Amino acid sequence: MTRAVAIDLGARRIGVAVSGGTGTMAFPREIIRRTGDRSADHRQVAAVVDDVGADVVVVGWPLSLDGTEGPAARGTADEARQLEDVLAARGVRVELFDERFTTVTADAGLAAAGKRGPARRHSVDSAAATVLLESWLAGR
C-alpha cells in the first residue's frame, strides 16, 4: 500500500496531509511554518515523510485556470525539484498534482463547519492539502 504525504506550498505556511494505512483516505496534519530557509522547511517535510513512512510526496501545483503553467506553478515546480533532491536518498518520489480549487473547496468546507477568522485561516492550508491528497488518491 502506498503511503502518501501531500503538501500545499504557501509563502508563509506549508499545508500538510497524510494518507491513512489503506491509502484511500487523507487526514490533515499540523502546518509547517516557513522559516525563510527553504532547506530547513524541506527538512521538516522530510521529517513528516519519515514519521509516516511515505513513499510519495504529492505537491499541489497551482496551474492557471486555463491549465497553463504561470509564474506560481513554475516556482512550485522548481521547489518540488529541490524537495525531490532531499527525498531521493529515502527512495521517496515527488509528484506535482493540479491543485486548482483546492483552497476554495477547503475554505468552503471549513466555513460550513463553522470555523471563522484566525481558526479558519490557520486550518485552510492543511485542509487544502487534504483535498489535494483525496483527489490524488481518487485518481489512482
Protein Blocks (a to p, Z undefined) as FASTA:
>chain_A
ZZdddddddfkbccdddddfkopaccdddddddehiaklmmmmmmmmmmmnopabdcddd
dddfkopacfklmmmmmmmmmmmmmmmmnopacddddfehklmmmmmmmmmnopahjllm
mmmmmmmmmmmmmmmmmmZZ
